[in-house]
Amino acid sequence: MDGILPGPLPPGFRELPGPFRVLLGQDGTLTRSLSLLTGEAVSVEPVRLPDTLKEVRKVYLRVPTSGRLVFARTRILSLPPPPEDLLMESLMKGDLAIGQSMEAQFGPLRKEDYAIYSSRAPFDPDSEEREGLLWTRSYRMIAPSGAALLIEEFFLPALFALAGGASR
């Protein structure tokens, strides 16, 4: 795994449960992986949807039995040419998982600048997490159309427990 991630692994990464490390390091759509891990449909709980395309989209990914698993922030880095830019606007302002929605609209996605790190709560004024250390990943997601997003995903304690971690 050292060769996949840029630079050295973050301190404490090797001590995490295997399924949790896989979730942090996998290159697929997180929503699909969460659904496979939990056996449930993943829904998007909007926290703050952007009024303009310059603003950040903030959502929770959740499942019925375990609740909120991930807090995600999405920012547009570049828009595709018209009329596809209107599709991006509807995705950013909608309550669907952004990765799967982009794949459905634009085709296969490329991920770049992948990073894994820890974040101390509170990491965002719109999240309800106020204390503790959370594992985080960020990356750029780029569609063939030229649309590019910066995604940040904060893995919550409920997900850590589901993936084999001890309660903290």
MARKE-158250 format. One record per residue (C-alpha): residue number from 0; x, y, z. Coordinates in Angstrom, 1 decimal. Each point is the difference from the previous one (the first is absolute). Example, Ala and Ser with C-alpha at 12.3 -4.5 7.8 and 13.67 -1.06 7.14 Angstrom:
> 0  12.3  -4.5  7.8
> 1  1.4  3.4  -0.7
% end
This chain:
> 0  0.0  0.0  0.0
> 1  3.0  2.3  0.5
> 2  0.4  0.2  -3.8
> 3  -3.6  1.1  -0.6
> 4  -0.1  2.9  2.4
> 5  2.1  3.1  -0.5
> 6  2.7  0.2  2.6
> 7  0.2  -2.0  3.2
> 8  -3.1  -1.5  1.7
> 9  -1.5  2.3  2.7
> 10  1.0  -0.9  3.6
> 11  -2.4  -2.6  1.5
> 12  -1.3  -1.2  -3.4
> 13  1.5  -3.5  0.3
> 14  -1.8  -0.5  3.3
> 15  -3.4  0.6  -1.4
> 16  -2.3  -3.1  -0.7
> 17  0.5  -1.4  -3.5
> 18  -3.5  0.8  -1.3
> 19  0.4  3.6  1.2
> 20  3.3  0.3  -1.8
> 21  -1.6  -1.4  -3.2
> 22  -2.8  2.6  0.2
> 23  2.5  2.8  0.4
> 24  2.3  -1.2  -2.8
> 25  -2.4  -1.4  -2.6
> 26  -0.4  1.9  -3.2
> 27  -3.7  -0.9  -0.7
> 28  -3.1  1.9  0.9
> 29  -0.3  0.2  3.8
> 30  -3.8  -0.3  -0.1
> 31  0.3  -3.5  -1.6
> 32  2.6  -1.1  2.5
> 33  -2.2  1.2  2.9
> 34  -3.0  -1.9  -1.4
> 35  2.1  -3.2  -0.3
> 36  1.4  0.4  3.5
> 37  -3.4  0.6  1.7
> 38  -2.3  -2.0  -2.3
> 39  -2.3  3.1  -0.2
> 40  -0.8  2.8  -2.4
> 41  2.1  3.1  0.6
> 42  -1.9  3.3  0.0
> 43  1.3  3.6  -0.1
> 44  -1.1  2.3  2.7
> 45  0.6  3.6  -1.2
> 46  1.6  2.3  2.6
> 47  0.7  3.0  -2.2
> 48  -0.7  0.0  -3.8
> 49  1.6  2.9  -1.9
> 50  -2.0  2.9  -1.3
> 51  2.7  0.7  -2.5
> 52  2.6  -2.2  -1.7
> 53  2.8  1.7  1.9
> 54  -1.3  -1.3  3.4
> 55  0.7  -3.3  1.7
> 56  -2.5  -2.9  0.0
> 57  -0.1  -1.7  3.5
> 58  -1.9  -3.3  0.6
> 59  0.0  -3.0  2.3
> 60  0.0  -3.5  -1.5
> 61  -2.2  -2.2  2.2
> 62  -1.7  -3.4  0.2
> 63  -3.3  -0.8  1.9
> 64  1.5  -2.1  2.8
> 65  3.3  1.7  0.8
> 66  -0.9  3.6  -0.9
> 67  2.7  2.4  -1.2
> 68  3.2  -1.6  -1.2
> 69  1.8  2.7  -2.0
> 70  -0.1  3.8  -0.2
> 71  1.0  1.2  -3.5
> 72  0.9  3.4  -1.5
> 73  0.0  0.6  -3.7
> 74  1.4  3.0  -1.9
> 75  0.0  0.6  -3.7
> 76  3.4  0.5  -1.5
> 77  -1.0  0.3  -3.6
> 78  -3.2  -0.2  -2.0
> 79  -0.6  -1.9  -3.2
> 80  -1.1  2.1  -3.1
> 81  -3.7  0.8  -0.4
> 82  -2.5  -1.7  0.1
> 83  1.8  -2.5  2.3
> 84  0.7  2.7  2.5
> 85  -3.8  0.1  0.8
> 86  0.3  -3.7  0.9
> 87  2.8  0.8  2.5
> 88  -2.2  2.7  1.6
> 89  -2.9  -2.5  0.5
> 90  2.4  -2.6  1.5
> 91  1.5  2.5  2.4
> 92  -3.4  1.2  1.1
> 93  -1.6  -3.4  0.2
> 94  -0.2  -2.7  2.7
> 95  1.6  -2.8  -1.9
> 96  3.4  -1.5  0.4
> 97  2.4  2.1  -2.0
> 98  2.3  -2.7  -1.3
> 99  -2.6  -2.3  -1.3
> 100  -2.0  2.9  -1.5
> 101  3.1  1.3  -1.8
> 102  0.8  -3.4  -1.4
> 103  -3.6  -0.4  -1.2
> 104  0.1  3.5  -1.7
> 105  3.6  0.2  -1.3
> 106  1.4  -3.6  -0.2
> 107  3.1  -1.4  1.8
> 108  1.6  2.3  2.5
> 109  3.7  0.5  0.7
> 110  1.3  0.7  3.5
> 111  3.2  2.0  0.7
> 112  1.9  1.5  2.9
> 113  -1.3  -2.7  2.4
> 114  0.9  0.6  3.7
> 115  -0.8  -1.6  3.3
> 116  0.5  1.8  3.2
> 117  -1.6  0.5  3.5
> 118  -2.1  3.0  0.9
> 119  -0.9  1.3  3.4
> 120  -3.6  0.9  0.7
> 121  -1.5  2.5  -0.4
> 122  1.2  -0.1  -3.6
> 123  -3.0  1.9  -1.5
> 124  -2.5  2.4  1.6
> 125  -2.9  -1.8  -1.7
> 126  0.9  -3.5  1.4
> 127  -1.4  -1.2  3.3
> 128  3.4  -1.7  0.9
> 129  1.6  2.2  2.7
> 130  2.7  -2.2  1.4
> 131  2.3  -2.8  -0.9
> 132  2.3  -1.0  -2.7
> 133  -1.5  -1.1  -3.4
> 134  1.7  -1.6  -3.0
> 135  -0.4  2.0  -3.1
> 136  0.7  -0.4  -3.7
> 137  0.0  2.5  -2.8
> 138  0.4  -0.1  -3.7
> 139  -0.8  1.7  -3.3
> 140  -2.7  -1.8  -2.0
> 141  0.2  0.8  -3.8
> 142  -2.6  -0.9  -2.7
> 143  0.9  -0.4  -3.7
> 144  -2.1  3.2  -0.6
> 145  2.5  2.1  2.0
> 146  -2.1  0.3  3.1
> 147  2.3  -0.3  3.1
> 148  -1.0  -0.1  3.7
> 149  2.0  0.1  3.2
> 150  -1.5  -2.6  2.4
> 151  0.7  -0.3  3.7
> 152  -1.4  -2.9  1.9
> 153  0.1  -0.1  3.8
> 154  -0.5  -3.6  1.3
> 155  -2.2  0.2  3.2
> 156  0.3  -2.2  3.1
> 157  -3.0  -2.1  -1.0
> 158  1.8  -1.1  -3.2
> 159  3.2  -0.7  1.9
> 160  -2.1  -2.4  2.3
> 161  -1.7  -1.6  -3.0
> 162  3.3  -0.7  -1.7
> 163  1.4  -1.9  3.0
> 164  1.3  2.8  2.2
> 165  -0.5  0.0  3.8
> 166  -2.3  2.7  1.4
> 167  1.9  3.1  0.8
% end
